[in-house]
Amino acid sequence: MWSLTEWRKRRFLERNAIDPALWQRIKDRLPILDGLSDHELTRLQEQSLLFLRDKTISALPGVNLDDEALLIIAAQAQLPLLNLPDLNWYAGFHEMVIYPDDFVSPQKYRDDAGIEHSWDDERSGEAWQQGPVIMAWPGIQQSGDWDGFNLVIHELSHKLDMLEGSANGLPPLHSDMRIQSWANAMQTAYDALEAQIETDPDAEPPIDPYAAEDPAEFFAVTSEYFFTAPDVLHHAYPEVYAQLQQFYRQDPLARLRCLQQGHPAYAQEPATADDGLGS
């Protein structure tokens, strides 16, 4: 059936094709795209262009966003959505604001006694409910490898989490997924991580300990690992990996293992937990 929206999308893509040399630089810059099929890479190109059409990316003084930088952001933003149905998954925001460095975010918390605590927290990323996504440029520059860290995926997973209200670690699941199965896998792993940290604060947990901050951060951090250190996540929390595989409709572990078999550069030790990155 003919669709005006689809026609406009196709016309836009025909008029705004990415130069092959520029796209090659994007692929070279983002190893986490390695192993995607030609069809997937073509779809990622198109989705990246549509993302840049639909979202405003504002750079504060000190950040220069050329076409390559914009596509680096867009490709990482669209990687989690690559195999999902076109349901406007990023409907919860219209703008990304890029800071030249980490920034201070005022925080408030009311304890069980009703006392409100306020403090300033230094962060490299923040996603606001029904507001913009804020990220520090150095964190974006550090993203894109198979190392368990990706600021773009982390912050935009919060936006997926917020589609049905406040971030709580439960994004809108597909009709063939069971909320109870998701909750059991996530809560069991979250509790285990939290217990490990409380029992031995000096121990090195299997994933970034920031994941134990709350269920929303657990979903964001495990989403990072799912796409950038799937071997680590699968080894530590296989049931969490299985739930994310169902949600994102991708299997980065299979892709990584194929790369490890065919490319000597990928035959290396699994990634380790990285430093916390903020909200």
N, C-alpha and C positions, 0 to 999 in steps of 0.2 A: 504494500500500500504506500502511495506517495505521501511524503511528509515534508512540510515546509521547513521544519527545524532541521531535518536531515539534509535537505537540499542546501540550506544556508551553510551548514557545517561542511558539506563536501565542497561547495564553492569557495569557502574560506580556505580550506586545506589546499585546493588546487592553486590558489593565488598566493599562498604563503609557504611553499615548500622549503624545507631546510636544506641549505647547501651541503652536499655530501661531505666536503672537507670539514665543515663545521661539525657535522654529526659524528664524524670519525674522531674529532678532538673530544667530544662529549664522551664517547665510548672509552677512549683512552684514559680519560680523567676519572671515570666511574667504573672500577673493576667489578662492582656488584651487578653490572649489566652483562658481564661475560657469561656465555653459555645460553643466553636467550636466542631463540630461533629468529631467522630473518623476518618471519611473519610477526613475531612478538615485538621485535625492534621497530618494525614499520608502524605497528599499532602504538607503540610507546612514543614514537615521533609525533604521530597525529594527536595523541592525547596531551602531549607536552605543549604543542602549539595551541590547542584549545584551552588548556589551563592558562596560558599566558594571555589568551584573548579574554578570558572570563574573569581573571583575578588581577588586581592591581598590586604590583610589587614596588614598594616605596623604599628608596635608599636614603638613609640619613647622611649628613656630611661626613666624609671620610670613607664612604663605600662607593665604588664605581661599578655599576652593573651593566656590562656590555652584553651583547647577544649570547656569548658563550656562558657568562655567569647566569643569565636568566634561564638558559636551557639546562644548566647544571641543577638549578633549583627545581625546575619543572619536571625534569626526568625522574628525580628522586621522589618528588611529590606524587607522581603518577605510577611509579613502580608498584606500590601496594594495590592500586586499583586496576592493574593490567588485565586481570581475568574476571573482574566483577561486572555484573550487568550495569548498564548506563543509567544509574538512578540518582545522579547528582549527589554523590557521597560527600562532596565538600560544600554543601549548601549552607553550612553554618558560618561561613566567613566570605568576605569579598576582598580583603586586603592582607598582604604580608608586609611587615615593616622590618627592614634589615638595619640593625645597629652596627656601628664600626667595631664594637667590643662588647664584652659582658656588661650587663646593666643592673641597676638596683631596682628591685621590685618591692614596694611596701606590702607587708603581709599582716593579717590579723587572724587571731584564733581565740575562741571562747572556750575555756575549760569547763569541766563538769560542775565546778562551783559557780559558774556564771561570770568568772573574771575574764576580761578581755586582755589578750596579750598582743602587742604590736612590735614589729621589728622590720628591718630592711634586709632583704635577701638578695645576694648577687646571683644572677642567673645568666644563662646563655640562650634560653628560650622560654617562651610562655605562650599559651593558647588561652584566649579569653572566651568565656561563654557568650555566644552571639556577638563576638568582637573579632578583632584582627589576630593574626598569628605573628608573634614577635620573635626574631632570631638574631643572634650575633653572627656577623660575617665570619669570624675565625672558626666558629663551630661548623658552619656550612663548609668552609674550606677543608676541614678535617674529616668531613663525611664522604662516603662513597666507596670505601674499601671493605674488605671482609674482616673486620676487626671488632665487631660488636658495638660500634658507635655510629649513630646517624641522627644528627639533630633534626633534619627535615622530616624523616619518618617518625621520629619520636613525637614531635609537636603536632604533626598532622594526624597521628593516631589518636591524640587527644580529641581532635575535631570529629573523628569518627565516633569516638566514645560519647561525645556530647550531642549527637544527633537526636537523641530522645530525652534530653535533659542534662543534668549535671554529670560530669565525668565520674563514673563509678566502676570502670573496668568491664562494662557490659555494652558493647556496641550493638546496633541492630543486627541480629543474627538472621541467616537465611532460613527459608521455610523448612529446609531439610535438616536443620540443626536443632538440638534440644538445649534449652536454657539450663536444665539441670546438669547435663553432661559438661557444659561450659563451666558452670559454677563449681562443680566438684573438682574439675581439673585445675582451675585457676586458684580456688581457695586452698586446696591441699598444698599446692606448690608455694603459694604465698605464705601460708602458715609455716611450712618447713623452712623457707628462707628466713622469715622473721625469727623463728626459734633458733636457728643456727647463729644468727647475728647476735641475739640476746645472750646465748650460751657462751659464745666466744667472740667478743667484738674484734679480736685481732686476727681471727681466721679469715681466709680469703674465700668468699662465697663463690658459687659457680657462675653467677652473673652479677652485674653491677648491683651493689647493695642498695642503691637508690630505689630499686624496684620494691623494696620493703617499706617504702614511705607510706603508701596506701594502695588500694586496688587499682586506682586509675594509673598510677605510676608503674604498677606491675604490668598492666596491659601495654603501656607505652614502651617500657624497657624490653619486654619480651617480643614486642613487634620489631624493635630495632634488631634484636638478636636473630629473630626469625629470618630477616632479610640479609643480615650482615655477618652472622656467626651461627648459622643453623645447626652446625655440628655440635657446638657448645650447648645450645638450648635443648636439642634433642637428647643429648647425653644426660643433661641435668634434669630435665622435666619433659619426658617424651609425651605425656598426655597433654601438656600445654602446647607442645609443637603440633600435635594432631588436631587440636581445636583451632589453632591459628591456620593450619593448612586448609581446614574446611572453610574457615571464614574468608581467607584471602584467595582461595582457589589456586594456590601455587604450592610448589614443593622445592624451595631453594636448596634443601639438603641434597636432593637428587641431582640438581644442577651442579652444586659444588663438588659432589663425589665424581660426577662425570668429568669435570674440569681437572680434578686431582688425578684421575686415571690417564687423561690425555695430554696434560700439560705439566711438566716437571716443576714449574714455578709454583704450582698449587699444592704440591706434595709436601706439606709442612704441618707443624703442630697446630692444633686448634687454637683459636683466639682465646684470650683470657678476659676476665672482667675489666671494664674500663672505669675511669673515674665518673662520678655522678655529674649530670649536666644541668640540673635545675628542673623546673617544671616541664 
